[in-house]
Amino acid sequence: MDEDVDEDLPRSIGRPATSALRHVGYTRLEQLDGVPARDLLALHGVGPKAVRLLGEALAARGMRLG
């Protein structure tokens, strides 16, 4: 079974950030709408670059980090 079927997190954020987000239950970009950037930065493996890229991906869909 392919784990990525129901995921749409940008690959550009990197494997550590993707793994950290999956670990806490985030598998889809829209789940991050309104989540404070500081909460994401507190996750081991999620750095400023990943947060910036997630913010850009969200903005392209009319959403944003909190």
GILIN-V432569 format. One record per pair of residues at least 24 apart in sequence whose C-alpha atoms are under 8 Angstrom apart, sorted by the first residue. I is the first residue (numbers start at 1). J is the second residue. D is the distance in whole Angstrom. If there is no record, write none. Layout:
i=<I & I>
j=<J & J>
d=<D & D>
This chain:
i=<10 & 10 & 10 & 12 & 12 & 13 & 13 & 13 & 13 & 13 & 14 & 16 & 16 & 17 & 17 & 17 & 17 & 17 & 19 & 20 & 20 & 20 & 29 & 29 & 29 & 30 & 30 & 32 & 32 & 33 & 33 & 33 & 33 & 33 & 34 & 34 & 34 & 34 & 35 & 35 & 36 & 36 & 37 & 37>
j=<53 & 54 & 57 & 50 & 53 & 49 & 50 & 51 & 53 & 54 & 50 & 45 & 46 & 44 & 45 & 46 & 47 & 50 & 45 & 44 & 45 & 46 & 54 & 57 & 58 & 58 & 63 & 64 & 65 & 58 & 63 & 64 & 65 & 66 & 63 & 64 & 65 & 66 & 65 & 66 & 65 & 66 & 65 & 66>
d=<8 & 7 & 7 & 8 & 7 & 7 & 5 & 8 & 6 & 7 & 7 & 5 & 7 & 8 & 5 & 5 & 8 & 7 & 8 & 6 & 6 & 7 & 8 & 8 & 7 & 7 & 8 & 8 & 7 & 7 & 6 & 5 & 5 & 7 & 8 & 6 & 5 & 4 & 5 & 5 & 6 & 4 & 6 & 6>
